[in-house]
């Protein structure tokens, strides 16, 4: 996985033939040369002429797509309009940010919600963000244990970050802030915030600045499979991990009655070889 916006490191992807040990450079890109727009970086990788030629020779397919560790920020403000909503603050109608001890705070990420009480009078953006992050973290051991996301807070800003092990599955997931009146109706919680870059609700989903590079064998299921252990290596800044969906099986496996996910086998009736008497 490559973070093209946060470092844009060099890429050096090599293939070592598991049968004859012939080494081939699959993809070599210098540091800082990829476009910092991840979508355009993908286009550049897939259009690399040397990569296309090399992958054809060693019979593998190199792929690239945007994804991995998708994130979004939620920025809380010190003042807001008289209602709790994601929107711009209108001059002359501002109210002080205020959340009472029994008021409810929380966050919903990809349909999973963690809520809790404020636990104290919260009057600053920093305090509100910190409390919501704590509520989410506490819920990760139970109600949102498989949420795919971590939530942290710093200086009034929540950062929702996709966990690396979930790859591109963390992209495009919706995020919403939860604010509600507690057991006492004497107070109304007021919280100013924006999700993403704008106060418009259309950008309230996680996005990634990373590019994931994949290498797939074109002949999975053979003993001479191009992706046998150690066949593909990368430079130190690139983490290469065999996918759980990698289709690899030995020739012996492929002769069984059935094999998954490699080549289906077949059962053959040899009784016709025996002549009757």
KEFITOR-91270 format. One line per 2 residues: number of its first residue (from 1); their letters; for each residue x, y, z of N, C-alpha, C. Coordinates in nm, 2 decimals. Layout:
BEGIN
NUM> a> X Y Z X Y Z X Y Z ~ ...
END
This chain:
BEGIN
1> xx> 0.08 -0.12 0.00 0.00 0.00 0.00 0.09 0.12 0.00 ~ 0.05 0.22 -0.09 0.13 0.34 -0.10 0.05 0.46 -0.06
3> xx> 0.10 0.55 0.03 0.04 0.67 0.06 0.09 0.78 -0.03 ~ 0.03 0.81 -0.14 0.09 0.90 -0.24 0.08 1.05 -0.19
5> xx> -0.01 1.08 -0.10 -0.01 1.22 -0.05 0.08 1.24 0.08 ~ 0.11 1.13 0.14 0.18 1.14 0.27 0.32 1.09 0.26
7> xx> 0.40 1.12 0.15 0.53 1.07 0.14 0.57 1.03 0.00 ~ 0.47 0.97 -0.07 0.50 0.93 -0.21 0.63 0.86 -0.23
9> xx> 0.65 0.74 -0.16 0.78 0.67 -0.16 0.81 0.61 -0.29 ~ 0.93 0.56 -0.31 0.97 0.48 -0.43 0.90 0.35 -0.43
11> xx> 0.88 0.29 -0.54 0.82 0.16 -0.56 0.91 0.07 -0.63 ~ 0.95 -0.04 -0.58 1.04 -0.14 -0.64 0.98 -0.28 -0.62
13> xx> 0.91 -0.33 -0.72 0.84 -0.46 -0.72 0.92 -0.55 -0.81 ~ 0.96 -0.66 -0.75 1.04 -0.76 -0.83 0.98 -0.90 -0.83
15> xx> 1.01 -0.97 -0.93 0.96 -1.11 -0.94 1.08 -1.21 -0.96 ~ 1.09 -1.31 -0.87 1.19 -1.41 -0.88 1.13 -1.54 -0.92
17> xx> 1.16 -1.59 -1.04 1.10 -1.72 -1.08 1.13 -1.83 -0.99 ~ 1.02 -1.89 -0.93 1.04 -2.00 -0.83 1.11 -2.13 -0.89
19> xx> 1.11 -2.14 -1.03 1.16 -2.26 -1.09 1.31 -2.24 -1.13 ~ 1.34 -2.13 -1.19 1.48 -2.11 -1.24 1.55 -1.99 -1.18
21> xx> 1.49 -1.92 -1.08 1.54 -1.81 -1.00 1.58 -1.69 -1.09 ~ 1.52 -1.68 -1.21 1.55 -1.56 -1.29 1.47 -1.44 -1.23
23> xx> 1.54 -1.33 -1.21 1.48 -1.21 -1.15 1.43 -1.11 -1.25 ~ 1.32 -1.06 -1.23 1.26 -0.96 -1.32 1.20 -0.84 -1.25
25> xx> 1.24 -0.72 -1.29 1.18 -0.60 -1.23 1.04 -0.58 -1.28 ~ 0.94 -0.59 -1.19 0.80 -0.57 -1.24 0.76 -0.43 -1.25
27> xx> 0.80 -0.35 -1.14 0.76 -0.21 -1.14 0.86 -0.13 -1.06 ~ 0.92 -0.03 -1.12 1.01 0.06 -1.06 0.97 0.20 -1.08
29> xx> 0.94 0.27 -0.97 0.90 0.41 -0.98 0.97 0.49 -0.87 ~ 1.04 0.60 -0.91 1.12 0.68 -0.82 1.03 0.75 -0.72
31> xx> 1.09 0.78 -0.60 1.03 0.86 -0.50 0.98 0.99 -0.54 ~ 0.85 1.03 -0.51 0.80 1.16 -0.54 0.76 1.18 -0.69
33> xx> 0.76 1.07 -0.77 0.73 1.09 -0.91 0.58 1.06 -0.94 ~ 0.51 0.98 -0.85 0.37 0.96 -0.88 0.29 1.08 -0.85
35> xx> 0.18 1.09 -0.92 0.09 1.20 -0.89 0.03 1.19 -0.75 ~ 0.02 1.30 -0.68 -0.03 1.29 -0.54 -0.18 1.27 -0.54
37> xx> -0.25 1.28 -0.65 -0.39 1.24 -0.65 -0.39 1.09 -0.67 ~ -0.45 1.02 -0.57 -0.44 0.87 -0.58 -0.50 0.81 -0.70
39> xx> -0.61 0.87 -0.75 -0.68 0.82 -0.88 -0.58 0.83 -1.00 ~ -0.52 0.94 -1.01 -0.42 0.96 -1.12 -0.30 0.88 -1.10
41> xx> -0.26 0.85 -0.97 -0.14 0.77 -0.94 -0.17 0.62 -0.99 ~ -0.30 0.58 -0.97 -0.33 0.45 -1.02 -0.32 0.44 -1.17
43> xx> -0.37 0.54 -1.24 -0.36 0.55 -1.39 -0.21 0.54 -1.43 ~ -0.12 0.61 -1.36 0.02 0.61 -1.40 0.08 0.47 -1.38
45> xx> 0.05 0.40 -1.27 0.10 0.27 -1.24 0.05 0.17 -1.35 ~ -0.08 0.17 -1.38 -0.13 0.07 -1.47 -0.09 0.10 -1.62
47> xx> -0.04 0.23 -1.65 0.00 0.26 -1.78 0.15 0.24 -1.80 ~ 0.22 0.20 -1.69 0.37 0.19 -1.70 0.41 0.08 -1.80
49> xx> 0.47 0.12 -1.91 0.50 0.03 -2.02 0.60 -0.08 -1.98 ~ 0.70 -0.05 -1.90 0.79 -0.15 -1.85 0.72 -0.26 -1.77
51> xx> 0.63 -0.21 -1.68 0.55 -0.30 -1.60 0.46 -0.40 -1.68 ~ 0.40 -0.34 -1.78 0.31 -0.42 -1.87 0.39 -0.53 -1.94
53> xx> 0.51 -0.49 -1.99 0.59 -0.59 -2.07 0.64 -0.70 -1.97 ~ 0.69 -0.65 -1.85 0.75 -0.75 -1.76 0.65 -0.85 -1.70
55> xx> 0.53 -0.80 -1.67 0.43 -0.89 -1.62 0.38 -0.99 -1.72 ~ 0.38 -0.95 -1.85 0.34 -1.04 -1.95 0.45 -1.15 -1.97
57> xx> 0.57 -1.12 -1.95 0.68 -1.22 -1.97 0.67 -1.32 -1.85 ~ 0.65 -1.27 -1.73 0.65 -1.37 -1.62 0.51 -1.42 -1.59
59> xx> 0.41 -1.38 -1.67 0.28 -1.43 -1.66 0.20 -1.40 -1.53 ~ 0.21 -1.28 -1.49 0.13 -1.23 -1.38 0.06 -1.10 -1.42
61> xx> -0.04 -1.06 -1.34 -0.12 -0.94 -1.36 -0.09 -0.85 -1.25 ~ -0.04 -0.73 -1.28 -0.02 -0.63 -1.17 -0.15 -0.53 -1.17
63> xx> -0.21 -0.51 -1.06 -0.32 -0.43 -1.05 -0.30 -0.31 -0.95 ~ -0.38 -0.21 -0.96 -0.37 -0.10 -0.86 -0.50 -0.03 -0.85
65> xx> -0.54 0.01 -0.73 -0.66 0.08 -0.71 -0.65 0.16 -0.58 ~ -0.74 0.26 -0.57 -0.74 0.35 -0.45 -0.81 0.28 -0.34
67> xx> -0.74 0.29 -0.22 -0.80 0.22 -0.10 -0.70 0.20 0.01 ~ -0.75 0.16 0.12 -0.67 0.13 0.24 -0.66 0.25 0.34
69> xx> -0.70 0.22 0.46 -0.69 0.31 0.57 -0.77 0.44 0.54 ~ -0.88 0.43 0.48 -0.97 0.55 0.45 -1.00 0.62 0.58
71> xx> -1.01 0.76 0.57 -1.04 0.83 0.69 -1.12 0.96 0.66 ~ -1.17 1.02 0.77 -1.24 1.15 0.76 -1.23 1.22 0.90
73> xx> -1.24 1.35 0.89 -1.23 1.43 1.02 -1.37 1.49 1.05 ~ -1.39 1.50 1.18 -1.51 1.57 1.23 -1.46 1.69 1.31
75> xx> -1.49 1.81 1.27 -1.43 1.93 1.34 -1.54 2.00 1.42 ~ -1.52 2.01 1.55 -1.62 2.08 1.63 -1.59 2.23 1.65
77> xx> -1.69 2.31 1.66 -1.67 2.45 1.68 -1.71 2.50 1.82 ~ -1.67 2.62 1.85 -1.70 2.68 1.98 -1.84 2.74 1.99
79> xx> -1.89 2.79 1.88 -2.02 2.85 1.88 -2.10 2.79 1.76 ~ -2.24 2.81 1.77 -2.32 2.76 1.67 -2.45 2.83 1.67
81> xx> -2.54 2.79 1.57 -2.67 2.85 1.57 -2.76 2.78 1.68 ~ -2.88 2.82 1.70 -2.96 2.77 1.81 -3.00 2.63 1.80
83> xx> -2.97 2.56 1.68 -3.00 2.42 1.67 -2.87 2.34 1.65 ~ -2.88 2.22 1.68 -2.76 2.13 1.66 -2.77 2.08 1.52
85> xx> -2.68 2.11 1.43 -2.68 2.07 1.30 -2.55 2.09 1.23 ~ -2.52 2.01 1.13 -2.40 2.04 1.05 -2.43 2.15 0.95
87> xx> -2.37 2.27 0.98 -2.40 2.38 0.89 -2.32 2.50 0.93 ~ -2.33 2.61 0.85 -2.25 2.73 0.88 -2.31 2.81 1.00
89> xx> -2.23 2.88 1.07 -2.27 2.96 1.18 -2.32 3.09 1.13 ~ -2.44 3.13 1.16 -2.50 3.26 1.11 -2.47 3.37 1.21
91> xx> -2.41 3.47 1.17 -2.38 3.58 1.26 -2.50 3.64 1.33 ~ -2.49 3.66 1.46 -2.60 3.72 1.53 -2.69 3.62 1.60
93> xx> -2.68 3.49 1.56 -2.76 3.39 1.62 -2.69 3.28 1.69 ~ -2.56 3.31 1.73 -2.47 3.21 1.79 -2.51 3.18 1.93
95> xx> -2.50 3.06 1.97 -2.52 3.02 2.11 -2.39 2.95 2.16 ~ -2.36 2.96 2.29 -2.25 2.90 2.34 -2.26 2.74 2.33
97> xx> -2.15 2.68 2.30 -2.15 2.53 2.30 -2.18 2.48 2.44 ~ -2.27 2.39 2.46 -2.31 2.35 2.59 -2.37 2.21 2.59
99> xx> -2.31 2.12 2.66 -2.37 1.98 2.68 -2.37 1.95 2.83 ~ -2.49 1.91 2.88 -2.51 1.88 3.02 -2.46 1.74 3.05
101> xx> -2.44 1.71 3.17 -2.39 1.58 3.22 -2.47 1.47 3.17 ~ -2.60 1.48 3.17 -2.68 1.36 3.13 -2.72 1.36 2.98
103> xx> -2.67 1.46 2.90 -2.70 1.46 2.76 -2.62 1.35 2.69 ~ -2.67 1.31 2.57 -2.62 1.20 2.50 -2.53 1.24 2.38
105> xx> -2.42 1.18 2.37 -2.32 1.20 2.26 -2.28 1.07 2.20 ~ -2.24 1.08 2.07 -2.20 0.95 2.01 -2.16 0.98 1.87
107> xx> -2.13 0.87 1.80 -2.10 0.87 1.66 -2.14 0.75 1.59 ~ -2.19 0.76 1.46 -2.23 0.65 1.38 -2.13 0.64 1.26
109> xx> -2.07 0.52 1.25 -1.98 0.49 1.14 -2.02 0.37 1.06 ~ -2.05 0.38 0.94 -2.08 0.26 0.86 -2.20 0.19 0.92
111> xx> -2.30 0.26 0.97 -2.42 0.20 1.03 -2.40 0.15 1.17 ~ -2.29 0.16 1.23 -2.27 0.11 1.37 -2.26 0.23 1.46
113> xx> -2.33 0.23 1.57 -2.34 0.35 1.65 -2.29 0.32 1.79 ~ -2.22 0.41 1.85 -2.17 0.41 1.99 -2.22 0.54 2.05
115> xx> -2.30 0.53 2.16 -2.34 0.64 2.24 -2.32 0.63 2.38 ~ -2.32 0.74 2.45 -2.30 0.75 2.60 -2.34 0.89 2.65
117> xx> -2.35 0.90 2.78 -2.37 1.03 2.83 -2.25 1.12 2.83 ~ -2.27 1.25 2.84 -2.15 1.34 2.84 -2.06 1.32 2.96
119> xx> -2.12 1.28 3.07 -2.04 1.25 3.19 -1.99 1.37 3.27 ~ -2.04 1.49 3.22 -1.99 1.61 3.28 -2.04 1.73 3.20
121> xx> -2.03 1.85 3.25 -2.07 1.96 3.17 -1.96 1.99 3.07 ~ -1.99 1.99 2.94 -1.89 2.01 2.84 -1.92 2.14 2.76
123> xx> -1.82 2.23 2.76 -1.85 2.36 2.71 -1.74 2.40 2.60 ~ -1.66 2.30 2.56 -1.56 2.33 2.46 -1.56 2.22 2.35
125> xx> -1.51 2.26 2.24 -1.50 2.17 2.13 -1.41 2.05 2.16 ~ -1.30 2.08 2.23 -1.20 1.98 2.27 -1.26 1.88 2.36
127> xx> -1.34 1.93 2.46 -1.40 1.83 2.55 -1.50 1.74 2.49 ~ -1.58 1.80 2.40 -1.69 1.72 2.33 -1.62 1.62 2.24
129> xx> -1.52 1.65 2.16 -1.45 1.56 2.07 -1.39 1.45 2.15 ~ -1.32 1.48 2.26 -1.26 1.38 2.34 -1.36 1.28 2.40
131> xx> -1.47 1.33 2.44 -1.57 1.25 2.50 -1.63 1.15 2.40 ~ -1.66 1.20 2.28 -1.71 1.11 2.17 -1.61 1.00 2.14
133> xx> -1.48 1.04 2.13 -1.37 0.94 2.10 -1.37 0.83 2.21 ~ -1.38 0.88 2.33 -1.38 0.78 2.44 -1.50 0.69 2.44
135> xx> -1.61 0.74 2.40 -1.73 0.65 2.39 -1.71 0.55 2.29 ~ -1.66 0.59 2.17 -1.64 0.49 2.06 -1.54 0.38 2.10
137> xx> -1.43 0.43 2.16 -1.32 0.33 2.20 -1.37 0.23 2.30 ~ -1.45 0.28 2.40 -1.51 0.19 2.50 -1.60 0.09 2.43
139> xx> -1.68 0.13 2.33 -1.77 0.04 2.26 -1.70 -0.06 2.17 ~ -1.58 -0.04 2.14 -1.51 -0.13 2.04 -1.49 -0.27 2.10
141> xx> -1.51 -0.29 2.23 -1.50 -0.42 2.29 -1.63 -0.49 2.29 ~ -1.74 -0.42 2.24 -1.87 -0.49 2.24 -1.95 -0.45 2.11
143> xx> -2.03 -0.35 2.12 -2.12 -0.32 2.02 -2.07 -0.28 1.88 ~ -1.95 -0.23 1.88 -1.89 -0.19 1.75 -1.75 -0.26 1.73
145> xx> -1.74 -0.39 1.78 -1.62 -0.46 1.77 -1.57 -0.49 1.63 ~ -1.66 -0.50 1.54 -1.62 -0.53 1.40 -1.64 -0.41 1.31
147> xx> -1.62 -0.29 1.36 -1.66 -0.17 1.29 -1.56 -0.13 1.18 ~ -1.44 -0.18 1.19 -1.33 -0.15 1.09 -1.26 -0.02 1.12
149> xx> -1.31 0.06 1.21 -1.26 0.20 1.23 -1.21 0.23 1.38 ~ -1.11 0.31 1.39 -1.07 0.37 1.51 -1.11 0.52 1.51
151> xx> -1.13 0.57 1.63 -1.16 0.72 1.64 -1.07 0.78 1.75 ~ -1.01 0.89 1.71 -0.92 0.96 1.80 -0.96 1.11 1.80
153> xx> -0.92 1.18 1.90 -0.95 1.32 1.92 -0.83 1.40 1.95 ~ -0.82 1.52 1.89 -0.71 1.61 1.92 -0.76 1.76 1.89
155> xx> -0.75 1.84 1.99 -0.78 1.98 1.98 -0.92 2.01 1.91 ~ -1.02 1.93 1.95 -1.15 1.95 1.90 -1.18 1.89 1.77
157> xx> -1.09 1.80 1.72 -1.11 1.74 1.59 -1.11 1.59 1.61 ~ -1.22 1.52 1.57 -1.22 1.37 1.56 -1.16 1.32 1.43
159> xx> -1.08 1.22 1.44 -1.03 1.16 1.32 -1.08 1.01 1.32 ~ -1.16 0.98 1.22 -1.21 0.84 1.20 -1.11 0.78 1.10
161> xx> -1.05 0.67 1.14 -0.94 0.60 1.06 -0.98 0.46 1.03 ~ -0.97 0.41 0.91 -0.99 0.27 0.88 -0.87 0.19 0.92
163> xx> -0.90 0.07 0.97 -0.79 -0.02 1.01 -0.72 -0.08 0.89 ~ -0.59 -0.09 0.89 -0.52 -0.13 0.77 -0.56 -0.27 0.72
165> xx> -0.59 -0.36 0.81 -0.62 -0.50 0.78 -0.75 -0.51 0.69 ~ -0.83 -0.41 0.69 -0.95 -0.41 0.61 -0.94 -0.36 0.47
167> xx> -0.82 -0.31 0.43 -0.79 -0.27 0.30 -0.89 -0.16 0.25 ~ -0.94 -0.18 0.12 -1.02 -0.08 0.06 -1.17 -0.09 0.11
169> xx> -1.20 -0.18 0.20 -1.34 -0.19 0.25 -1.37 -0.08 0.34 ~ -1.27 0.00 0.38 -1.30 0.11 0.47 -1.34 0.24 0.39
171> xx> -1.33 0.24 0.26 -1.36 0.36 0.18 -1.51 0.38 0.16 ~ -1.55 0.50 0.15 -1.69 0.53 0.12 -1.79 0.50 0.23
173> xx> -1.75 0.50 0.35 -1.84 0.46 0.46 -1.89 0.59 0.53 ~ -2.02 0.60 0.56 -2.08 0.72 0.61 -2.05 0.74 0.76
175> xx> -2.05 0.87 0.79 -2.02 0.91 0.93 -2.12 1.01 0.98 ~ -2.17 1.00 1.10 -2.27 1.10 1.15 -2.25 1.12 1.30
177> xx> -2.27 1.24 1.35 -2.25 1.27 1.49 -2.39 1.25 1.56 ~ -2.39 1.20 1.68 -2.51 1.18 1.75 -2.52 1.27 1.87
179> xx> -2.62 1.35 1.88 -2.64 1.44 1.99 -2.79 1.43 2.04 ~ -2.81 1.42 2.17 -2.95 1.40 2.22 -2.96 1.45 2.36
181> xx> -3.09 1.49 2.39 -3.12 1.54 2.53 -3.12 1.42 2.62 ~ -3.07 1.44 2.74 -3.06 1.33 2.84 -3.19 1.32 2.92
183> xx> -3.18 1.26 3.04 -3.30 1.24 3.12 -3.37 1.36 3.16 ~ -3.29 1.47 3.17 -3.35 1.60 3.21 -3.37 1.68 3.08
185> xx> -3.49 1.74 3.07 -3.53 1.82 2.95 -3.51 1.97 2.98 ~ -3.45 2.00 3.10 -3.42 2.14 3.13 -3.32 2.20 3.05
187> xx> -3.23 2.12 2.99 -3.12 2.17 2.90 -3.13 2.11 2.76 ~ -3.09 2.18 2.67 -3.08 2.13 2.53 -2.94 2.13 2.48
189> xx> -2.88 2.02 2.44 -2.74 2.01 2.40 -2.72 2.09 2.27 ~ -2.62 2.17 2.27 -2.59 2.24 2.15 -2.44 2.21 2.10
191> xx> -2.43 2.15 1.98 -2.30 2.11 1.94 -2.28 2.16 1.79 ~ -2.17 2.23 1.77 -2.14 2.28 1.63 -2.03 2.19 1.57
193> xx> -2.05 2.14 1.45 -1.95 2.05 1.39 -1.97 2.05 1.24 ~ -1.86 2.01 1.17 -1.87 1.97 1.03 -1.80 1.84 1.01
195> xx> -1.85 1.76 0.92 -1.79 1.63 0.89 -1.73 1.65 0.75 ~ -1.60 1.61 0.74 -1.53 1.63 0.61 -1.48 1.77 0.59
197> xx> -1.47 1.80 0.46 -1.41 1.93 0.43 -1.51 2.05 0.43 ~ -1.64 2.01 0.42 -1.74 2.12 0.41 -1.85 2.09 0.51
199> xx> -1.95 2.18 0.52 -2.06 2.16 0.60 -2.18 2.09 0.52 ~ -2.15 2.06 0.40 -2.25 1.99 0.32 -2.24 1.84 0.35
201> xx> -2.36 1.78 0.36 -2.37 1.64 0.39 -2.32 1.55 0.28 ~ -2.29 1.60 0.17 -2.25 1.51 0.06 -2.11 1.46 0.07
203> xx> -2.03 1.52 0.16 -1.89 1.47 0.18 -1.87 1.40 0.31 ~ -1.98 1.34 0.37 -1.97 1.28 0.50 -1.93 1.13 0.49
205> xx> -1.84 1.09 0.40 -1.80 0.96 0.39 -1.65 0.95 0.39 ~ -1.60 0.83 0.44 -1.45 0.82 0.44 -1.39 0.81 0.31
207> xx> -1.27 0.85 0.29 -1.20 0.85 0.17 -1.05 0.81 0.19 ~ -0.98 0.75 0.09 -0.85 0.71 0.11 -0.75 0.79 0.02
209> xx> -0.63 0.81 0.07 -0.53 0.87 -0.01 -0.42 0.77 -0.05 ~ -0.45 0.64 -0.03 -0.36 0.54 -0.05 -0.39 0.46 -0.18
211> xx> -0.29 0.40 -0.23 -0.30 0.31 -0.35 -0.25 0.17 -0.31 ~ -0.34 0.07 -0.34 -0.31 -0.07 -0.31 -0.26 -0.13 -0.44
213> xx> -0.15 -0.20 -0.44 -0.09 -0.26 -0.56 -0.11 -0.42 -0.54 ~ -0.16 -0.48 -0.64 -0.18 -0.63 -0.63 -0.10 -0.70 -0.74
215> xx> -0.06 -0.82 -0.71 0.00 -0.91 -0.81 -0.07 -1.04 -0.81 ~ -0.12 -1.08 -0.93 -0.20 -1.21 -0.94 -0.14 -1.30 -1.04
217> xx> -0.13 -1.42 -1.01 -0.08 -1.52 -1.11 -0.19 -1.55 -1.22 ~ -0.14 -1.56 -1.34 -0.23 -1.60 -1.45 -0.25 -1.75 -1.46
219> xx> -0.17 -1.83 -1.38 -0.18 -1.97 -1.39 -0.19 -2.04 -1.26 ~ -0.28 -1.98 -1.17 -0.29 -2.04 -1.04 -0.34 -2.19 -1.04
221> xx> -0.28 -2.27 -0.95 -0.32 -2.41 -0.95 -0.21 -2.50 -1.00 ~ -0.10 -2.44 -1.06 0.00 -2.53 -1.11 0.12 -2.53 -1.01
223> xx> 0.20 -2.64 -1.02 0.32 -2.65 -0.94 0.41 -2.54 -0.96 ~ 0.42 -2.49 -1.09 0.51 -2.39 -1.13 0.44 -2.25 -1.12
225> xx> 0.34 -2.24 -1.03 0.27 -2.11 -1.01 0.37 -1.99 -0.99 ~ 0.34 -1.88 -1.07 0.43 -1.77 -1.06 0.43 -1.70 -0.93
227> xx> 0.34 -1.73 -0.84 0.33 -1.66 -0.71 0.36 -1.76 -0.59 ~ 0.44 -1.86 -0.62 0.48 -1.94 -0.51 0.55 -1.86 -0.40
229> xx> 0.56 -1.91 -0.28 0.62 -1.83 -0.17 0.75 -1.76 -0.20 ~ 0.75 -1.63 -0.18 0.87 -1.55 -0.20 0.90 -1.51 -0.34
231> xx> 0.80 -1.54 -0.44 0.82 -1.51 -0.58 0.82 -1.36 -0.60 ~ 0.74 -1.28 -0.53 0.73 -1.14 -0.54 0.78 -1.07 -0.42
233> xx> 0.87 -0.97 -0.44 0.92 -0.90 -0.33 0.92 -0.75 -0.36 ~ 0.92 -0.66 -0.25 0.92 -0.52 -0.27 1.02 -0.45 -0.18
235> xx> 1.04 -0.32 -0.20 1.13 -0.25 -0.12 1.08 -0.23 0.02 ~ 1.16 -0.19 0.11 1.13 -0.19 0.25 1.01 -0.11 0.29
237> xx> 0.98 0.00 0.21 0.86 0.08 0.24 0.73 0.02 0.20 ~ 0.73 -0.09 0.12 0.61 -0.15 0.07 0.58 -0.28 0.14
239> xx> 0.47 -0.29 0.21 0.43 -0.42 0.28 0.36 -0.51 0.18 ~ 0.42 -0.63 0.16 0.36 -0.72 0.07 0.31 -0.84 0.15
241> xx> 0.18 -0.87 0.13 0.11 -0.97 0.21 0.03 -1.06 0.11 ~ 0.04 -1.19 0.12 -0.04 -1.28 0.04 -0.18 -1.26 0.08
243> xx> -0.27 -1.24 -0.02 -0.41 -1.22 0.01 -0.47 -1.36 0.04 ~ -0.58 -1.35 0.13 -0.65 -1.47 0.17 -0.73 -1.53 0.05
245> xx> -0.74 -1.45 -0.05 -0.82 -1.49 -0.17 -0.73 -1.54 -0.28 ~ -0.59 -1.54 -0.26 -0.50 -1.58 -0.36 -0.53 -1.73 -0.40
247> xx> -0.54 -1.75 -0.53 -0.58 -1.88 -0.59 -0.45 -1.95 -0.62 ~ -0.41 -2.04 -0.53 -0.29 -2.12 -0.55 -0.31 -2.26 -0.50
249> xx> -0.28 -2.36 -0.59 -0.29 -2.50 -0.55 -0.19 -2.58 -0.63 ~ -0.15 -2.69 -0.57 -0.05 -2.77 -0.64 -0.12 -2.86 -0.75
251> xx> -0.04 -2.91 -0.84 -0.10 -3.00 -0.94 -0.16 -3.12 -0.88 ~ -0.11 -3.17 -0.77 -0.17 -3.28 -0.70 -0.31 -3.25 -0.65
253> xx> -0.32 -3.13 -0.59 -0.45 -3.08 -0.55 -0.56 -3.08 -0.66 ~ -0.51 -3.04 -0.78 -0.61 -3.03 -0.89 -0.65 -3.16 -0.95
255> xx> -0.60 -3.27 -0.90 -0.65 -3.40 -0.95 -0.75 -3.46 -0.86 ~ -0.78 -3.40 -0.75 -0.88 -3.45 -0.66 -1.02 -3.44 -0.72
257> xx> -1.12 -3.50 -0.65 -1.26 -3.49 -0.70 -1.30 -3.35 -0.71 ~ -1.26 -3.26 -0.62 -1.29 -3.12 -0.62 -1.18 -3.05 -0.55
259> xx> -1.16 -2.92 -0.60 -1.06 -2.84 -0.53 -1.10 -2.70 -0.54 ~ -1.08 -2.63 -0.43 -1.12 -2.49 -0.42 -1.01 -2.40 -0.37
261> xx> -0.98 -2.29 -0.44 -1.05 -2.24 -0.55 -0.98 -2.27 -0.69 ~ -0.89 -2.37 -0.69 -0.82 -2.39 -0.81 -0.90 -2.47 -0.92
263> xx> -0.83 -2.55 -1.00 -0.89 -2.62 -1.11 -0.97 -2.73 -1.06 ~ -1.09 -2.74 -1.11 -1.18 -2.85 -1.06 -1.13 -2.99 -1.12
265> xx> -1.13 -3.09 -1.03 -1.08 -3.22 -1.07 -1.19 -3.30 -1.14 ~ -1.17 -3.43 -1.16 -1.27 -3.51 -1.23 -1.25 -3.66 -1.18
267> xx> -1.36 -3.73 -1.16 -1.36 -3.87 -1.13 -1.37 -3.95 -1.26 ~ -1.29 -4.05 -1.28 -1.30 -4.13 -1.40 -1.32 -4.28 -1.37
269> xx> -1.42 -4.34 -1.43 -1.46 -4.48 -1.41 -1.37 -4.57 -1.50 ~ -1.29 -4.65 -1.43 -1.20 -4.74 -1.51 -1.25 -4.88 -1.52
271> xx> -1.37 -4.91 -1.47 -1.43 -5.04 -1.47 -1.44 -5.10 -1.61 ~ -1.44 -5.01 -1.71 -1.46 -5.06 -1.85 -1.33 -5.13 -1.90
273> xx> -1.22 -5.11 -1.82 -1.09 -5.18 -1.86 -1.10 -5.33 -1.83 ~ -1.19 -5.37 -1.74 -1.20 -5.51 -1.70 -1.29 -5.58 -1.80
275> xx> -1.24 -5.68 -1.86 -1.32 -5.76 -1.96 -1.40 -5.86 -1.89 ~ -1.52 -5.89 -1.94 -1.61 -5.99 -1.88 -1.56 -6.13 -1.92
277> x> -1.61 -6.23 -1.85 -1.57 -6.37 -1.88 -1.69 -6.46 -1.89
END
